[in-house]
Every structure is written in structure tokens, then in C-alpha cells.
């Protein structure tokens, strides 16, 4: 199950209701209001979750959350090692990217670094970074790309630096200075890979001469191959270097050459004058997020 996610148990019965006398009209209305929902869900706990933040996210009271999880809640915190908690609701909590990336918000954001160890399969984040929330789809795409990047080099028995993951969004989205976007859970910054990079997780100013073109392209390709990338913003000189490299390595494979060069021609990979230390990736609106604006 993806981190910070929820699961539905359709077979679980609703909490048993106590027997009562035949209600009058007045008590019938009251009993209907107090009727417990019939669907049981589980929520995956992250290292920085508290009873208060989880209750607010799930739309339940702290009292109910404690009652449903007596063995895993102590005061306002969860017992160390708790991985999931149970809650009852008529439907799962909302998870959605709302509005534009530059003027939106995030509902039910998922933490990429859920366990708080600052690393994952093929990627790391600096310990000081805390804005690592995205839509479930964004988190899944980053995880898939990280694994694909790692697999490329491991399968060839080659050394590689982990991907340096920067900011995504705040837990609830919204403005994240100094970024103009990163507001709706669909953006992530990933460090450009330098030759001989010895600082995992750090962003380093890069030129075409200092960029490790192979590793940077493998990183970009891993994200593009998810099929969910809307844009990749990077310094124009670096983008031109990558384009030349792609054209050369696929010179004998017309299909792949045409496929990957199309990302440059269609401005999915867009050169600019500012992204010299990292690339800025924006994913497409998740299917079903009707309030998301591309």
C-alpha cells in the first residue's frame, strides 16, 4: 500500500449498535444522527502524524479515533511502530489536487518521506526538507522513477548517486515561497547530476561541462517513462545538451529517437534561464480530480 494511503475493508461490519427500546419520533431523529457508519477503513501512519492531524484529515473526532485504536494511541500520539489505524466513515477521506500549480491547494496530501529516514529506493532528501507532500499519484510516480533509475545502474553493475529530491508541496498545499508554483501537490524538484557528485541530496549549480549527461538523462527518462509528466523545466543550455545527447545515443534506433525527441519538440522539456541546479517536474492532473487545472 502506498505511504499515507487508505484502504477499505468491505467485509468488515459496522461497529455493533447497542439494544434499545422502540424509539419515539424525538429519539428516532437523535438515534439516526448517532448511527455509526458501516464502512471500515485503514490509514497508514507517517512519522510526523499526531492524533489531532490524522483526525482532522480523516474528518473524525479525536475521541473516536482513540476509541477505535485503543492499543495504538497514547495521549495525542501514536505508539512507536504503529503502521496503520482504523477509522469508520461513509467514504474515505478526500485526496485531491485543486486549482492550478501556481494558485491551488492540496487536500489529503501524502508524505513522500513517510517513515522519516530521508531516503527511498533510488532517492534521498536533505534532512532539512519538510515540504515533501504530494497527491498519491505524484508520490507513486516519484517512487516508480526512483526505482527505474536505480535498476538501470544496478543491472549494469555501475555506481550511481541517489536522486536528490527537493520540494514538493506543503501538507495542505498553497503558497510555498520562494516557489511560484508547488501549490497543488503536482510539482517536484530533482537535482541535476554533476560529474563526481559527492553531496547526496544537495542541489549544485551545473553547466553543460559539469553535468553528468548519462545519469541526468537516465533520471529524466525514468520520470518521462511514467507517462504522467506534463512539464520538465530546466536551464536552456542543459536542455540543449541533453537533446544533443539523446539524438546521438538513439541514432541507430529511429523509434526511440523520435519518441524521446518529441518531448523537446512539444515543449514538455522546456528550457529556461533559471533551473541550473535542478529540474522542476510537473505531473498531469490526476484522473478523477475534477477541480485540478492543468
JORAJO-V404064 format. One record per residue. RES is the residue in three letters. SS is DSSP state (helix for helix, strand for strand, loop for the rest). BURIAL is b if it has 24 or more other C-alpha atoms within 12 Angstrom, else e. Layout:
# JORAJO-V404064
res->(RES & RES)
ss->(SS & SS)
burial->(BURIAL & BURIAL)
This chain:
# JORAJO-V404064
res->(UNK & UNK & UNK & UNK & UNK & UNK & UNK & UNK & UNK & UNK & UNK & UNK & UNK & UNK & UNK & UNK & UNK & UNK & UNK & UNK & UNK & UNK & UNK & UNK & UNK & UNK & UNK & UNK & UNK & UNK & UNK & UNK & UNK & UNK & UNK & UNK & UNK & UNK & UNK & UNK & UNK & UNK & UNK & UNK & UNK & UNK & UNK & UNK & UNK & UNK & UNK & UNK & UNK & UNK & UNK & UNK & UNK & UNK & UNK & UNK & UNK & UNK & UNK & UNK & UNK & UNK & UNK & UNK & UNK & UNK & UNK & UNK & UNK & UNK & UNK & UNK & UNK & UNK & UNK & UNK & UNK & UNK & UNK & UNK & UNK & UNK & UNK & UNK & UNK & UNK & UNK & UNK & UNK & UNK & UNK & UNK & UNK & UNK & UNK & UNK & UNK & UNK & UNK & UNK & UNK & UNK & UNK & UNK & UNK & UNK & UNK & UNK & UNK & UNK & UNK & UNK & UNK & UNK & UNK & UNK & UNK & UNK & UNK & UNK & UNK & UNK & UNK & UNK & UNK & UNK & UNK & UNK & UNK & UNK & UNK & UNK & UNK & UNK & UNK & UNK & UNK & UNK & UNK & UNK & UNK & UNK & UNK & UNK & UNK & UNK & UNK & UNK & UNK & UNK & UNK & UNK & UNK & UNK & UNK & UNK & UNK & UNK & UNK & UNK & UNK & UNK & UNK & UNK & UNK & UNK & UNK & UNK & UNK & UNK & UNK & UNK & UNK & UNK & UNK & UNK & UNK & UNK & UNK & UNK & UNK & UNK & UNK & UNK & UNK & UNK & UNK & UNK & UNK & UNK & UNK & UNK & UNK & UNK & UNK & UNK & UNK & UNK & UNK & UNK & UNK & UNK & UNK & UNK & UNK & UNK & UNK & UNK & UNK & UNK & UNK & UNK & UNK & UNK & UNK & UNK & UNK & UNK & UNK & UNK & UNK & UNK & UNK & UNK & UNK & UNK & UNK & UNK & UNK & UNK & UNK & UNK & UNK & UNK & UNK & UNK & UNK & UNK & UNK & UNK & UNK & UNK & UNK & UNK & UNK & UNK & UNK & UNK & UNK & UNK & UNK & UNK & UNK & UNK & UNK & UNK & UNK & UNK & UNK & UNK & UNK & UNK & UNK & UNK & UNK & UNK & UNK & UNK & UNK & UNK & UNK & UNK & UNK & UNK & UNK & UNK & UNK & UNK & UNK & UNK & UNK & UNK & UNK & UNK & UNK & UNK & UNK & UNK & UNK & UNK)
ss->(loop & loop & loop & loop & loop & strand & strand & strand & strand & loop & loop & loop & loop & loop & loop & loop & loop & loop & loop & loop & loop & loop & loop & loop & helix & helix & helix & helix & helix & helix & helix & helix & helix & helix & loop & loop & loop & loop & strand & strand & strand & strand & strand & strand & loop & loop & loop & loop & loop & loop & helix & helix & helix & helix & helix & helix & helix & helix & loop & loop & loop & helix & helix & helix & helix & helix & helix & helix & loop & loop & loop & loop & strand & strand & loop & loop & strand & strand & loop & loop & loop & loop & loop & strand & strand & strand & strand & strand & strand & loop & loop & loop & loop & loop & loop & strand & strand & strand & strand & loop & loop & loop & loop & loop & strand & strand & strand & loop & loop & strand & strand & loop & loop & loop & loop & loop & loop & loop & strand & strand & loop & loop & strand & strand & strand & loop & loop & loop & loop & loop & loop & loop & strand & strand & loop & helix & helix & helix & helix & helix & helix & helix & helix & helix & helix & helix & helix & helix & helix & helix & helix & helix & helix & helix & helix & loop & loop & loop & loop & loop & loop & loop & strand & strand & strand & loop & loop & loop & strand & loop & loop & loop & loop & loop & loop & loop & loop & loop & loop & loop & loop & loop & loop & loop & loop & loop & strand & strand & strand & strand & strand & loop & loop & strand & loop & loop & loop & loop & loop & loop & loop & loop & loop & loop & loop & loop & loop & loop & loop & loop & strand & loop & helix & helix & helix & helix & helix & helix & helix & helix & helix & helix & helix & helix & loop & loop & loop & loop & strand & strand & strand & strand & strand & strand & strand & helix & helix & helix & helix & helix & helix & helix & helix & helix & helix & helix & helix & helix & helix & loop & loop & loop & loop & helix & helix & helix & helix & helix & helix & helix & helix & helix & helix & helix & helix & loop & loop & loop & strand & strand & strand & strand & loop & loop & loop & loop & loop & strand & strand & strand & strand & strand & strand & loop & loop & loop & loop & loop & loop & loop & loop & strand & loop & loop)
burial->(e & b & b & b & b & b & b & b & e & e & e & e & e & e & e & e & e & e & e & e & e & e & e & e & e & e & e & e & e & e & e & e & e & e & e & e & e & e & e & b & b & b & b & b & b & b & b & b & b & b & b & e & b & b & b & e & b & b & e & b & e & b & e & b & b & b & e & b & b & e & e & b & b & e & e & e & b & b & e & e & e & b & b & b & b & b & b & b & b & e & e & b & b & b & b & b & b & b & b & b & b & b & e & b & b & b & b & b & b & b & b & b & b & b & b & e & e & b & b & b & b & b & b & b & b & b & e & e & b & b & b & b & b & b & b & b & b & b & b & b & b & b & b & b & b & b & b & b & b & b & e & e & e & e & e & e & e & e & e & b & b & b & b & b & b & b & b & b & b & b & b & b & b & b & b & b & e & e & e & e & b & b & b & b & b & b & b & b & b & b & b & b & b & b & e & e & b & e & e & b & b & b & b & b & b & b & b & b & e & e & b & b & b & b & b & b & b & b & b & b & b & b & b & b & b & b & e & b & b & b & b & b & b & b & b & b & b & b & b & b & b & b & b & e & b & b & b & e & e & e & e & e & e & e & e & e & e & e & e & b & b & e & b & b & e & e & e & b & b & b & b & e & e & e & b & b & b & b & b & b & b & b & b & b & b & b & e & e & b & e & e & b & b & b)
